[in-house]
Amino acid sequence: MGLAPVRVEVENHLAMDKFVIRGGNPLLGTIHVSGAKNAALPAMAAALLTEEPVILESIPQVRDIETTRKLLAAMGAEVELGYGRAQHRTTISCRNLASPEASYELVKTMRASTLVLGPLVARCGTARVSLPGGCAIGARPIDLHIKGLERLGATIRQEHGYVEASAKRLKGAEIIFDKITVTGTEDLLMAAALADGETVMQNCAREPEVADLADLLNKMGAQIEGAGTSTIRIKGVAKLHGAKHRIIPDRIEAATFIIAGALTGGDLNVSGCEPAHLGALLQTLEATGVKTKPGKQSVRVMGDNPLKAADMVTEEYPGFPTDVQAQYMALATQAEGTSVITENIFENRFMHAQELLRMGANIKIEGSRAIVRGKTPLSGAAVQASDLRASASLVLAALVAEGETIIDRVYHIDRGYENIEEKLRGVGAQIRRIGEILPKR
Ligand code: UD1
């Protein structure tokens, strides 16, 4: 597969790429799913726990991975991103860690940078990580990461926008999360793997990405049981070693493609995915009249029925993922009737609605609920991507809009979708990228 390099920043300039999409084509054929960004990020952070190389396969070529590479390299890690050949194999060696610090410059562009906090304090006895600050989709604090590390015996100081954690050696403890947090569970899982004694974590996130991280850690010599359920038991070990691990398929990318197939009235085989991770989506789509056929590592979606409105509520896994809410909203604009979409995980995660309105959708936001009245014809417009999944929703809407849509600020989509325009073109979409290099202010 010919992979285009991720275009993000040219020295002192910002690459403000746009997508130009002409709607109306049903998506037909096979589209392939990449490795999960949200599983790859904690896996890369886990390499900090050992002096030996960790080899990760199926790492997607997206901007958040590049940010993580920079983050690790700034600490003295050697990261070799091998794209194209050898199944996107990445080797990370953290033999010498010069400075256990994650700077604001990197953390501000990717909140998941907080994932280095737990492993650094466990391995180095100290860590300094910038607070992520505000974010387009809500406040998103990291208090639960901090509370958990304190339970494991770390001393925490917050100063000048940084969290400083220190502990000669972490000690196993009982941790009960007040609220379910995905990266919080992962951060503390990594810290507890190298702590003295046993840790029992309750009310953990059950996302497949958490289980995938535990699989990797166990290959590295950790003793973890129960990942993927709400109670995880970790027997701390003195040392972890290198390992080789293949990242699970990206269920959010798969869901985006499945919705694209349904929305465009296509017949799409979404291959290389894990249907077991897509249960809530497939169930909701069934209620909208979409036919799907899960295979061993694929889902075929047949969009030949008219779409019917169906309500949807985002929840922690195994519920409907918040990361697919925006894409589902694009589908709801084309369904007959009124769909109520309730966002339970993040406040302020409806920014795509405003842009969908510009394309002709009828959406009313009432607090955490979006009321979508369909079906309204969409027409091409100039719109702006505001965050990663919002951009995906605009791409989907553009695929069924009459005429041409220009989506600005697609650097958001490049954070988490590998080569999306080439993949969509391969199944019949009319989408191209145009570049504009602006001086940084
Ligand atoms: C992860 C995903 C992100 C997804 C989200 C929810 C990664 C890299 N990112 O983000 O794509 O949208 O899960 O499925 O895996 N919270 C607190 N205190 C904390 C931590 C979280 O109050 O210390 C709150 C958040 O504000 C939010 C909720 O808990 O309301 C869930 O957030 P969380 O699961 O932590 O999201 P992330 O792990 O950041």
Boltz pocket constraint, residues with backbone or C-beta under 6 A from the ligand:
constraints:
  - pocket:
      binder: B
      contacts: [[A, 37], [A, 38], [A, 41], [A, 111], [A, 112], [A, 138], [A, 139], [A, 140], [A, 141], [A, 142], [A, 143], [A, 144], [A, 145], [A, 146], [A, 179], [A, 180], [A, 181], [A, 182], [A, 183], [A, 184], [A, 205], [A, 209], [A, 322], [A, 323], [A, 344], [A, 345], [A, 346], [A, 347]]
      max_distance: 6.0
